């Protein structure tokens, strides 16, 4: 069996670290941080090999993240509106 390359060893270390953090995570936010750490490690490795490709991947990720952020904002705004409506209805019923 051939000896693993340094890149393969680094990849295995990143995989193990991600699995450890993923298993340790108790909340969705902690899981997100673990996944983002893993992603940054992979992007760093890609940047060493192909900086232009890493730049393209980062730009694509930014677009995806912005979409998720705006969708999350809309969801929070909708929830705020729902809570205000519920409070207003409750206030009117008490009158």
C-alpha positions in Angstrom: 0.0 0.0 0.0 1.4 3.4 -1.0 2.2 5.9 1.7 -0.2 8.8 1.9 0.9 12.1 0.6 1.2 15.2 2.9 -1.9 16.6 1.2 -3.8 13.4 2.0 -2.6 13.4 5.6 -3.7 17.1 6.0 -7.1 16.2 4.5 -7.5 13.3 7.0 -6.6 15.7 9.8 -9.2 18.2 8.6 -11.8 15.5 8.3 -11.2 14.2 11.8 -11.3 17.7 13.3 -14.5 18.4 11.5 -16.0 15.1 12.7 -14.9 15.9 16.3 -16.4 19.4 16.2 -19.6 18.1 14.5 -20.1 15.4 17.1 -19.4 17.9 19.9 -21.9 20.4 18.6 -25.0 20.7 20.7 -26.7 23.5 18.8 -27.3 24.3 15.2 -25.1 27.4 15.6 -22.2 25.3 16.9 -22.7 22.9 14.0 -22.6 25.9 11.6 -19.3 27.1 13.1 -17.8 23.6 12.7 -18.9 23.5 9.1 -17.5 27.0 8.4 -14.2 26.1 10.0 -14.0 23.0 7.8 -14.9 25.0 4.7 -12.2 27.6 5.5 -9.6 24.9 5.9 -10.6 23.4 2.5 -10.5 26.9 0.9 -7.1 27.6 2.4 -5.8 24.3 0.9 -7.3 25.1 -2.5 -5.8 28.6 -2.4 -2.3 27.1 -2.1 -2.9 25.1 -5.3 -5.1 27.3 -7.4 -5.7 30.8 -6.1 -7.9 31.8 -9.0 -10.2 28.8 -8.4 -10.3 29.6 -4.7 -11.3 33.1 -5.5 -14.1 31.9 -7.8 -15.4 29.5 -5.2 -15.4 32.2 -2.5 -17.3 34.6 -4.7 -19.9 31.9 -5.4 -20.2 31.2 -1.7 -20.7 34.9 -1.0 -23.7 34.9 -3.4 -25.1 31.8 -1.7 -24.6 33.2 1.8 -26.2 36.5 0.9 -29.2 34.7 -0.4 -29.5 32.7 2.9 -29.0 35.9 4.9 -31.7 37.8 3.0 -34.1 34.8 3.3 -33.4 34.7 7.0 -34.0 38.4 7.4 -37.3 38.0 5.6 -38.3 35.1 7.9 -37.5 37.1 11.0 -39.4 40.2 9.7 -42.4 38.0 8.9 -42.2 36.5 12.4 -42.0 40.0 14.0 -45.1 41.0 12.0 -47.0 37.9 13.2 -46.1 38.6 16.8 -47.2 42.2 16.5 -50.5 41.1 15.0 -51.1 38.6 17.8 -50.4 41.2 20.4 -52.7 43.7 18.8 -55.5 41.2 18.5 -55.0 40.2 22.2 -55.1 43.9 23.2 -58.3 44.4 21.2 -60.0 41.4 22.8 -59.1 42.7 26.3 -61.0 45.9 25.6 
